[in-house]
């Protein structure tokens, strides 16, 4: 094997989203204003990063949150037309080569217009992508063959007027979404296909403008 590049690795202005492949062998990083994402292999013995061949990969817009879907077969990149905070996102699927780390946009695929904020989150199985939107939480099934997204029945689900950064608990049974404008925390049970059902008592009173959530 060749020498390991110890970095640092320039990522452009405002590198934002990143995600580690389910295998733990690669990390995908949004390069902010560069309009691309970089993929690095992770050295098992040292954790050092090495750019994979072909990296960075163009996204055609400002790259934000990144999620792996369909068991690691796809990477979904949330992207924006500008740095305007009111700009709404689209999500672009890439086929992920788990051996080389290469990203390839599937033939015929197109950005999925989710009109969301840069705060998407996938469930542990990579079968559903949840996207905070001005009108609630959008829930989208991930096609295991194409990576395309399809809105689930009932989506979007009510989550106040300013949903922020959600979390899914360690069991994968519940999703929690803070609403900054309403000083509230919305809780949902996650159904078999990923549809959301409000928990009894939801929304719950929270601190002033809750934004981040975490679950043990």
C-alpha positions as CSV (number, residue, x, y, z in Angstrom):
1,X,0.0,0.0,0.0
2,X,1.1,3.6,-0.6
3,X,1.8,6.2,2.0
4,X,-1.1,7.5,4.1
5,X,-1.9,11.2,3.6
6,X,-2.1,12.7,7.1
7,X,-3.9,15.8,6.0
8,X,-5.2,18.3,6.7
9,X,-7.6,18.1,3.8
10,X,-8.9,21.5,2.6
11,X,-12.7,21.4,2.3
12,X,-13.6,24.8,1.1
13,X,-15.7,27.4,3.0
14,X,-18.0,26.1,5.6
15,X,-17.7,22.3,5.4
16,X,-20.9,21.1,6.9
17,X,-22.4,17.6,6.7
18,X,-20.5,14.4,7.0
19,X,-21.4,10.7,7.4
20,X,-19.4,7.5,8.0
21,X,-20.2,4.5,5.9
22,X,-21.9,1.6,7.7
23,X,-18.7,-0.4,7.1
24,X,-16.7,2.2,9.0
25,X,-14.2,2.2,6.1
26,X,-15.1,5.5,4.5
27,X,-16.3,9.0,5.5
28,X,-18.2,11.4,3.1
29,X,-17.8,15.1,3.8
30,X,-19.8,18.0,2.3
31,X,-17.4,20.7,1.0
32,X,-19.7,23.7,1.7
33,X,-19.4,26.3,-0.9
34,X,-17.2,24.1,-3.2
35,X,-20.4,22.4,-4.5
36,X,-19.0,19.0,-4.0
37,X,-18.4,16.2,-1.5
38,X,-15.2,14.5,-0.7
39,X,-14.8,10.8,0.2
40,X,-11.9,9.5,2.3
41,X,-10.9,6.0,3.2
42,X,-10.3,5.4,6.9
43,X,-7.1,3.5,7.9
44,X,-8.3,0.8,10.3
45,X,-5.1,0.9,12.4
46,X,-4.6,4.7,12.7
47,X,-7.9,6.4,11.6
48,X,-5.9,8.5,9.1
49,X,-7.8,9.6,6.0
50,X,-6.9,9.2,2.4
51,X,-8.9,10.7,-0.5
52,X,-10.4,8.0,-2.7
53,X,-9.8,8.1,-6.5
54,X,-12.1,10.6,-8.2
55,X,-12.8,12.6,-5.0
56,X,-14.2,15.3,-4.7
57,X,-17.5,14.5,-6.5
58,X,-19.7,17.4,-7.9
59,X,-23.1,18.0,-6.4
60,X,-24.2,21.0,-8.6
61,X,-25.1,23.1,-5.5
62,X,-24.0,23.9,-2.0
63,X,-23.6,20.6,-0.2
64,X,-25.1,20.1,3.3
65,X,-26.4,17.2,5.3
66,X,-25.3,13.7,4.2
67,X,-27.0,10.3,4.9
68,X,-26.4,6.8,3.9
69,X,-29.4,4.8,2.7
70,X,-30.5,1.3,1.7
71,X,-27.9,-0.4,3.9
72,X,-25.0,1.8,2.6
73,X,-25.7,1.3,-1.1
74,X,-26.6,5.0,-1.6
75,X,-25.5,8.3,-0.3
76,X,-28.1,11.1,-0.1
77,X,-26.7,14.7,-0.2
78,X,-28.9,17.6,0.8
79,X,-28.0,20.6,-1.4
80,X,-29.0,24.2,-1.7
81,X,-29.1,26.8,-4.5
82,X,-27.4,29.5,-2.3
83,X,-26.3,30.3,1.2
84,X,-29.7,32.1,1.7
85,X,-31.1,30.8,5.0
86,X,-34.6,30.8,3.4
87,X,-33.4,28.7,0.5
88,X,-35.0,25.2,0.5
89,X,-33.2,22.0,-0.2
90,X,-33.2,19.2,-2.7
91,X,-31.7,15.8,-2.1
92,X,-29.5,14.1,-4.7
93,X,-28.9,10.3,-4.5
94,X,-25.5,8.8,-5.4
95,X,-24.8,5.1,-5.7
96,X,-22.0,4.3,-3.3
97,X,-19.2,1.7,-4.1
98,X,-18.5,0.1,-0.8
99,X,-15.2,-1.3,-2.1
100,X,-13.7,1.9,-3.6
101,X,-15.7,4.7,-2.0
102,X,-16.7,6.1,-5.4
103,X,-19.9,8.0,-5.8
104,X,-21.9,7.7,-9.0
105,X,-25.2,9.4,-9.8
106,X,-27.6,6.8,-11.0
107,X,-28.6,7.1,-14.7
108,X,-31.9,9.1,-15.0
109,X,-31.9,10.2,-11.4
110,X,-32.8,13.8,-10.5
111,X,-32.7,15.9,-7.4
112,X,-35.7,15.2,-5.2
113,X,-37.2,18.5,-4.2
114,X,-38.0,18.2,-0.5
115,X,-38.2,22.0,0.3
116,X,-36.6,21.3,3.6
117,X,-34.0,22.7,5.9
118,X,-30.4,21.3,6.1
119,X,-31.3,18.9,8.9
120,X,-32.2,15.6,7.4
121,X,-31.8,12.3,9.2
122,X,-32.1,8.7,8.1
123,X,-33.2,5.8,10.3
124,X,-30.6,3.2,11.3
125,X,-31.7,0.7,8.5
126,X,-31.4,3.4,5.9
127,X,-34.9,2.8,4.6
128,X,-36.5,6.2,5.5
129,X,-35.2,9.7,5.3
130,X,-36.8,12.4,7.6
131,X,-36.5,16.1,6.5
132,X,-37.6,19.1,8.6
133,X,-39.7,21.4,6.5
134,X,-41.6,24.7,7.1
135,X,-44.9,22.6,7.2
136,X,-43.6,19.8,9.4
137,X,-41.5,16.7,9.1
138,X,-41.3,15.1,5.7
139,X,-40.8,11.3,5.7
140,X,-39.6,9.6,2.5
141,X,-39.0,5.9,1.7
142,X,-35.7,5.2,0.1
143,X,-35.9,2.8,-2.9
144,X,-33.3,0.1,-2.3
145,X,-32.6,-0.2,-6.1
146,X,-32.5,3.4,-7.2
147,X,-32.1,5.5,-4.1
148,X,-35.1,7.6,-5.2
149,X,-37.4,9.0,-2.5
150,X,-41.2,8.5,-2.1
151,X,-43.2,10.4,0.4
152,X,-44.9,8.2,3.0
153,X,-48.6,8.3,3.6
154,X,-49.5,11.3,5.9
155,X,-46.2,13.1,5.2
156,X,-45.4,15.8,6.2
157,X,-46.3,15.4,9.9
158,X,-47.0,18.4,12.1
159,X,-43.9,19.7,13.9
160,X,-44.6,23.3,14.6
161,X,-43.5,26.2,12.3
162,X,-39.7,25.9,12.8
163,X,-38.6,22.3,13.1
164,X,-34.9,21.9,13.9
165,X,-32.5,19.0,14.3
166,X,-34.2,15.7,15.1
167,X,-32.9,12.5,16.7
168,X,-34.0,8.9,16.6
169,X,-33.6,6.9,19.8
170,X,-31.2,4.0,20.1
171,X,-34.1,1.4,19.7
172,X,-35.2,3.1,16.4
173,X,-38.7,3.2,17.7
174,X,-39.1,7.0,18.4
175,X,-38.2,10.3,16.7
176,X,-38.0,13.6,18.5
177,X,-38.2,17.0,16.7
178,X,-37.6,20.3,18.5
179,X,-39.7,23.3,17.3
180,X,-37.6,26.5,18.0
181,X,-40.5,28.9,17.3
182,X,-42.9,27.1,19.6
183,X,-40.5,26.2,22.4
184,X,-41.7,22.7,22.1
185,X,-40.4,19.1,21.5
186,X,-42.5,16.9,19.3
187,X,-42.3,13.1,19.8
188,X,-43.4,10.4,17.5
189,X,-43.5,6.6,17.4
190,X,-42.0,5.2,14.2
191,X,-44.2,2.6,12.4
192,X,-43.2,-0.4,10.5
193,X,-42.8,1.5,7.2
194,X,-41.4,4.6,8.9
195,X,-44.6,6.6,9.2
196,X,-44.8,8.8,12.3
197,X,-47.5,8.8,15.0
198,X,-47.6,11.6,17.7
199,X,-46.8,10.3,21.2
200,X,-49.4,10.9,23.9
201,X,-48.8,14.4,25.3
202,X,-46.8,15.6,22.3
203,X,-45.8,18.4,21.8
204,X,-43.9,18.7,25.1
205,X,-42.9,22.0,26.7
206,X,-39.2,22.6,26.1
207,X,-36.5,25.3,26.7
208,X,-36.5,28.6,24.8
209,X,-35.9,27.9,21.1
210,X,-34.8,24.2,21.4
211,X,-32.7,23.3,18.4
212,X,-30.6,20.2,18.9
213,X,-31.7,16.9,20.4
214,X,-29.8,13.8,21.5
215,X,-30.8,10.4,22.8
216,X,-28.9,7.8,24.8
